């Protein structure tokens, strides 16, 4: 078996396959289907400072090559995570990473600070695609100033590995990535969902309750691959790639364009064991090509 270990800042993943936030619950929900210790990491569902109910139903819709969602970060808040979920996941034999969301830099920073105190959580992933309530609802992650403001606030209060999840709904994602790196991000992950819409022609209204939602799944993979390639060339910190990954071939493509690790999202809904199959497929491909270390293929496409 090839060496599959990869490193993001100061944390070591036993392999480059992680799960994308919002598609794998807290990991425990999948324990009946796979051995969670076979994963490089689990990025748990989005966590906010205060509990959130999320958006009204319907908030998910299938598309020809993926799905739309507008769940709205439904969760019970960071204190519930610390008191109820953390004791259940802290001893898992894999990296557990918490996805953090907020409506202001202070919200992000306070949520991150509470997670910082959890000994067995070694990293967080900041979702900067959230709306900035102080600036008319524009997402933090669509401007360099907005992205920088969140990373700066969190970096001041969070002392472990900081991964920033980038929105693809921007004009130049490399600029956003550089702004995050300059403010102290240890890694960036991309892409978050693309904005999309579905229409019910009989009812003559949008399918989703709020009109639009995030598009994920195979349809977004070419866009995600291009953006990972651009960002990997623009920053010196590790890049985590995601967007439409459902096979080992998909994952290897992301690694070759510069991703140090990858996240699997929508494919988990189709096959709850897909992550382990992707890990095994990466290993088989490396063996068949006489490659002893997965790091030898990372960033080989310039």
C-alpha positions as CSV (number, residue, x, y, z in Angstrom):
1,X,0.0,0.0,0.0
2,X,1.3,3.5,-0.9
3,X,1.8,6.1,1.8
4,X,-1.4,8.1,1.8
5,X,-0.5,10.5,4.7
6,X,-0.9,14.2,3.8
7,X,-0.3,17.3,6.0
8,X,-2.4,20.4,6.4
9,X,-0.4,22.9,8.5
10,X,0.5,20.9,11.6
11,X,-2.2,18.2,11.4
12,X,-1.6,14.9,9.6
13,X,-4.4,13.2,7.8
14,X,-4.0,9.4,7.4
15,X,-5.2,9.8,3.8
16,X,-6.4,12.8,1.7
17,X,-10.1,11.9,1.8
18,X,-12.4,14.0,4.1
19,X,-16.1,14.6,4.2
20,X,-17.7,17.9,3.3
21,X,-19.6,19.8,5.9
22,X,-23.4,19.3,5.8
23,X,-23.3,16.0,3.9
24,X,-22.0,13.7,6.7
25,X,-23.8,14.9,9.8
26,X,-21.4,14.5,12.7
27,X,-20.0,11.4,11.3
28,X,-21.7,9.1,13.8
29,X,-24.7,8.8,11.4
30,X,-22.5,6.9,9.0
31,X,-20.8,4.6,11.5
32,X,-23.1,1.7,10.5
33,X,-21.9,1.9,6.9
34,X,-18.2,2.5,7.2
35,X,-15.3,2.4,9.6
36,X,-14.8,6.1,10.3
37,X,-11.2,5.4,11.1
38,X,-10.6,4.8,7.4
39,X,-11.2,8.5,6.6
40,X,-8.6,11.2,6.6
41,X,-11.0,13.5,8.4
42,X,-14.6,14.4,9.0
43,X,-15.8,18.0,8.7
44,X,-18.9,18.1,10.7
45,X,-22.1,20.1,9.9
46,X,-22.0,23.9,10.1
47,X,-21.9,25.2,13.6
48,X,-23.0,28.8,14.6
49,X,-22.7,30.7,17.9
50,X,-26.4,30.5,18.5
51,X,-29.0,27.9,17.5
52,X,-30.5,28.2,14.1
53,X,-33.8,26.8,12.7
54,X,-32.7,27.0,9.1
55,X,-35.0,27.9,6.2
56,X,-38.5,26.7,5.6
57,X,-39.2,23.6,3.6
58,X,-38.8,22.7,0.7
59,X,-35.1,23.3,1.0
60,X,-33.6,20.6,-1.2
61,X,-34.2,19.8,-4.9
62,X,-32.6,17.3,-7.3
63,X,-31.1,18.5,-10.5
64,X,-29.9,16.5,-13.6
65,X,-26.3,16.4,-12.3
66,X,-26.5,17.2,-8.6
67,X,-28.7,18.9,-6.1
68,X,-29.8,22.3,-4.8
69,X,-30.1,23.1,-1.1
70,X,-31.0,26.1,1.0
71,X,-31.0,24.3,4.4
72,X,-29.8,27.5,6.1
73,X,-27.3,26.2,8.6
74,X,-29.8,24.5,10.8
75,X,-28.0,23.5,14.0
76,X,-28.3,23.7,17.8
77,X,-25.4,26.1,18.3
78,X,-21.8,25.8,19.5
79,X,-22.5,25.2,23.2
80,X,-24.7,22.2,22.3
81,X,-21.9,20.9,20.1
82,X,-19.3,21.3,22.9
83,X,-21.5,19.7,25.6
84,X,-23.3,16.9,23.6
85,X,-21.5,16.2,20.3
86,X,-17.9,16.6,21.2
87,X,-17.9,13.9,23.9
88,X,-19.2,11.5,21.2
89,X,-16.7,12.4,18.5
90,X,-13.5,13.3,20.4
91,X,-12.2,9.7,20.5
92,X,-12.8,8.9,16.8
93,X,-9.6,7.7,15.1
94,X,-9.6,10.4,12.5
95,X,-9.3,14.2,12.4
96,X,-12.6,15.9,13.4
97,X,-12.9,19.4,12.0
98,X,-15.7,21.8,12.8
99,X,-17.2,24.0,10.1
100,X,-17.9,27.4,11.6
101,X,-20.4,30.0,10.3
102,X,-21.6,33.4,11.5
103,X,-23.3,36.7,10.7
104,X,-20.5,39.0,11.8
105,X,-16.8,38.7,12.4
106,X,-17.4,38.8,16.2
107,X,-19.9,35.9,15.9
108,X,-17.3,33.8,13.9
109,X,-14.6,34.7,16.4
110,X,-16.6,33.8,19.5
111,X,-17.8,30.5,18.0
112,X,-14.2,29.6,17.0
113,X,-12.9,30.6,20.5
114,X,-15.2,28.1,22.2
115,X,-14.1,25.3,19.8
116,X,-10.5,26.3,20.4
117,X,-10.9,25.1,24.0
118,X,-11.7,21.5,22.8
119,X,-8.6,19.5,23.1
120,X,-9.3,16.9,20.5
121,X,-10.5,19.3,17.8
122,X,-7.4,20.3,15.9
123,X,-8.9,22.5,13.1
124,X,-11.9,24.5,12.0
125,X,-13.2,25.3,8.6
126,X,-14.6,28.8,8.2
127,X,-17.7,29.1,6.0
128,X,-17.3,32.6,4.7
129,X,-20.2,32.2,2.2
130,X,-22.6,33.5,5.0
131,X,-24.4,36.8,4.6
132,X,-23.0,39.8,6.3
133,X,-26.0,41.2,8.2
134,X,-24.2,44.5,8.7
135,X,-23.7,45.1,5.0
136,X,-27.0,44.3,3.4
137,X,-26.7,40.5,3.3
138,X,-23.7,40.3,0.9
139,X,-21.7,37.2,1.6
140,X,-18.4,37.8,3.4
141,X,-16.6,35.6,1.0
142,X,-17.4,37.6,-2.2
143,X,-15.0,40.5,-1.5
144,X,-11.4,40.5,-0.3
145,X,-12.2,42.9,2.4
146,X,-15.1,40.8,3.7
147,X,-13.1,37.6,3.7
148,X,-10.1,39.3,5.3
149,X,-12.3,40.7,8.1
150,X,-13.6,37.3,9.2
151,X,-10.2,35.6,9.0
152,X,-8.5,38.4,11.0
153,X,-11.1,38.3,13.7
154,X,-11.0,34.5,14.0
155,X,-7.2,34.3,13.9
156,X,-7.0,36.6,16.9
157,X,-8.9,34.1,19.0
158,X,-8.3,30.7,17.4
159,X,-4.9,29.2,17.8
160,X,-5.1,25.9,15.9
161,X,-5.3,25.0,12.2
162,X,-7.5,27.4,10.4
163,X,-9.0,26.4,7.1
164,X,-11.1,28.9,5.1
165,X,-13.8,27.6,2.8
166,X,-14.1,29.8,-0.3
167,X,-17.2,30.8,-2.3
168,X,-17.0,30.3,-6.0
169,X,-19.5,33.1,-6.6
170,X,-16.8,35.6,-7.1
171,X,-14.9,37.3,-10.0
172,X,-11.4,36.2,-8.9
173,X,-11.2,33.5,-6.3
174,X,-7.4,33.6,-6.3
175,X,-7.6,37.2,-4.9
176,X,-9.9,36.0,-2.1
177,X,-7.5,33.2,-1.3
178,X,-4.5,35.5,-1.1
179,X,-6.4,37.8,1.2
180,X,-7.2,34.9,3.6
181,X,-3.6,33.8,3.5
182,X,-2.4,37.3,4.3
183,X,-4.6,37.4,7.4
184,X,-3.3,34.1,8.8
185,X,-5.3,31.3,7.2
186,X,-3.4,28.0,7.4
187,X,-5.3,26.5,4.4
188,X,-8.2,27.2,2.1
189,X,-10.9,24.8,0.9
190,X,-12.9,25.2,-2.3
191,X,-15.4,25.3,-3.7
192,X,-18.5,25.9,-1.7
193,X,-21.7,25.6,-3.7
194,X,-22.6,27.6,-6.8
195,X,-25.8,29.6,-6.6
196,X,-28.6,28.0,-8.6
197,X,-32.4,27.8,-9.0
198,X,-35.1,25.4,-9.9
199,X,-38.7,26.2,-11.0
200,X,-42.0,24.3,-10.6
201,X,-43.7,25.1,-13.9
202,X,-47.1,23.9,-12.7
203,X,-47.2,26.0,-9.6
204,X,-45.2,28.8,-11.4
205,X,-42.9,29.4,-8.5
206,X,-39.4,28.4,-7.4
207,X,-39.0,24.9,-6.0
208,X,-37.0,26.1,-3.0
209,X,-38.6,28.1,-0.3
210,X,-36.3,31.0,-0.6
211,X,-36.0,30.9,-4.4
212,X,-32.4,30.0,-4.8
213,X,-30.0,27.6,-3.3
214,X,-26.5,26.1,-3.5
215,X,-25.7,23.8,-6.4
216,X,-23.5,20.8,-5.6
217,X,-22.7,17.4,-7.2
218,X,-21.1,16.4,-10.5
219,X,-22.3,19.5,-12.4
220,X,-19.9,21.7,-10.5
221,X,-16.8,19.6,-10.8
222,X,-15.2,21.3,-13.8
223,X,-15.6,24.7,-12.2
224,X,-14.2,23.5,-8.9
225,X,-11.2,21.8,-10.6
226,X,-10.4,25.0,-12.5
227,X,-10.7,27.1,-9.3
228,X,-8.5,24.7,-7.2
229,X,-5.9,24.9,-10.0
230,X,-5.9,28.7,-10.0
231,X,-5.8,29.0,-6.2
232,X,-3.0,26.4,-5.7
233,X,-0.8,28.5,-8.0
234,X,-1.7,31.7,-6.1
235,X,-1.0,30.7,-2.5
236,X,1.7,28.9,-0.5
237,X,-0.7,27.3,2.0
238,X,-2.3,23.9,1.4
239,X,-5.5,23.8,-0.7
240,X,-8.3,21.4,0.0
241,X,-10.4,20.6,-3.1
242,X,-14.1,19.8,-3.3
243,X,-17.0,20.0,-5.7
244,X,-18.5,17.0,-7.5
245,X,-16.0,14.4,-6.3
246,X,-17.6,11.0,-6.5
247,X,-14.8,8.6,-7.7
248,X,-11.2,8.1,-7.1
249,X,-10.5,9.5,-10.6
250,X,-12.2,12.7,-9.6
251,X,-10.1,12.9,-6.4
252,X,-6.8,12.2,-8.3
253,X,-7.6,15.0,-10.7
254,X,-8.0,17.5,-7.8
255,X,-4.7,16.2,-6.3
256,X,-2.9,16.7,-9.5
257,X,-4.0,20.3,-10.0
258,X,-2.7,21.1,-6.5
259,X,-5.1,20.0,-3.8
260,X,-3.4,18.5,-0.7
261,X,-6.6,16.8,0.4
262,X,-10.2,16.5,-0.9
263,X,-13.7,16.5,0.5
264,X,-16.6,14.3,-0.6
265,X,-20.0,15.9,-0.3
266,X,-23.1,15.1,-2.3
267,X,-21.9,11.7,-3.3
268,X,-22.4,10.6,0.4
269,X,-26.1,10.8,-0.1
270,X,-26.0,8.4,-3.0
271,X,-23.5,5.9,-1.5
272,X,-22.7,6.2,2.2
273,X,-19.5,4.2,1.6
274,X,-18.2,6.3,-1.3
275,X,-15.4,7.9,0.8
276,X,-13.7,4.6,1.6
277,X,-14.1,3.5,-2.0
278,X,-12.4,6.7,-3.1
279,X,-9.5,6.1,-0.6
280,X,-9.1,2.5,-1.9
281,X,-9.2,3.7,-5.5
282,X,-6.5,6.3,-4.9
283,X,-4.3,3.6,-3.4
284,X,-5.0,1.2,-6.3
285,X,-4.1,3.8,-8.9
286,X,-0.9,4.7,-7.1
287,X,0.1,1.0,-6.9
288,X,-0.7,0.4,-10.5
289,X,1.5,3.3,-11.6
290,X,4.4,2.4,-9.3
291,X,4.0,5.5,-7.1
292,X,4.8,5.0,-3.4
293,X,3.6,8.2,-2.0
294,X,0.4,10.2,-2.7
295,X,2.3,13.4,-2.2
296,X,4.3,12.7,-5.4
297,X,1.3,13.5,-7.5
298,X,0.1,16.6,-5.7
299,X,0.4,19.7,-7.9
300,X,2.0,17.8,-10.8
301,X,-0.2,19.7,-13.3
302,X,1.2,23.2,-13.4
